[in-house]
Amino acid sequence: MIAKEENWYARFIASFDHIPNEQDKNNEWSFVDPGRDSVDLYILNEIRKGDILITQDIGLASLVLPKGVYALSPRGTDYKEETINTMLDFRFLSAKARQQGVYGKGPSPFTKEDRLNFQHSLRRLLSEIEGV
């Protein structure tokens, strides 16, 4: 919706394991082989400088930032080169804790506030890009 309003092309990538029941006919969908990293590898090969990636995968975001790609989480968090290493460190520490049997609550449910925060962040990012 926001991409269409701002005349940005939106493309969705998923593995054949995750084909949605309903696909928005106004957007392009690409499906790749099943497998753990198939989507990530496809994105890394296809994404270009100036593109915007929406992902909750901090590792993937860390790989596209050096390419001049903008990255944003579905909850509206900007992934930036200045902060991505700290985010990766926290992810690593959480994984180590889980290996030792320490489990947190996990992510909170996605809320209406999360959606509004994402919309605000995306509009701000698009505005910044247009102003460059």
Secondary structure, DSSP 8 states (H G I E B T S, - for coil): -HHHHTT---EEEEEGGG--SS--TTSEEEEE-SSTTHHHHHHHHH--TT-EEE-S-HHHHHHHGGGT-EEE-TT--EE-HHHHHHHHHHHHHHHHHHHTT----------HHHHHHHHHHHHHHHHHHHH-
